Amino acid sequence: MGGEDHETGYADDIEERYPRLELWTKERFPIQDIAYRWSGQVLEPKDMMAFIGRNPRDKRKNIFIATGDSGNGMTHGTIAGMLLTDLILGKRNRWAGLYNPSRKIKGKPKKSNGGGQEGKPKKIKLAEATKKAELLESGQGTVLEIKRKGPRAFYKDTDGIIHSLSAVCTHLGCTVNWNDSEKSFECPCHGSRFSYAGTVINGPANEDLAKFSR
């Protein structure tokens, strides 16, 4: 059962979303126990239509792509099989324009202060940030704005070791947020996700978060 969708890096109530989804499910199906639960991630173009066709940056015009499924991979997989076959064979396909990866999508870009939070966070000194990090419970993380150093991400692992990372996403420089349910740092601007240790989990970022000794 799926639901309780939210934009990456913009939800701070994920632990409340699971019970709501479980309640909705149990009201409709004879479910006794929940064996597993997790958060998935789908890429959604602004117009909610997939990108299926020629790679816009391929000068030789012999590379084709199918992406941006918006959670409809089964449907788009079938469409892509038919559409890309026609393009390769030089046949006309009435869906080619609809899914054209080169199409112009209307819509204003989402505004963000880089952290998915209301207003600007208070800046504190590094020493104060370190003390706050020490007070974290095992398995908890946080993002703090440090004077003259920028946003810093902290995580305390199960051995009590504090991991100190840059909170600046390596994609385009937005500030990541902490997802307590998934134990990951997530970018609210373009959906990149990083492990508690700063390792890339999902793109478009392809470089890990910078690490600090403290």
Buried (B, 14 or more C-beta within 10 A) or exposed (E): EEEBEEBBBBBBEBEEBBEEBBEEEEEEEEEEEEEEEEBEEEBBBEBEBBBBBBBEEEEEEEEBBBEBBBBBBEEBEEBBEEBBEBBEEEEEBEBBEBBBBEBEEEEEEEEBEBBBBEEEBEBBEBEEBBEEBEEBEEEBBBBBBBEEBEBBBBBBBEEEEEBBBBBBBBBEEBBBBBBBBBBBBBBBBBBBBBBBBBEBBBEBBEEBBEEBEE
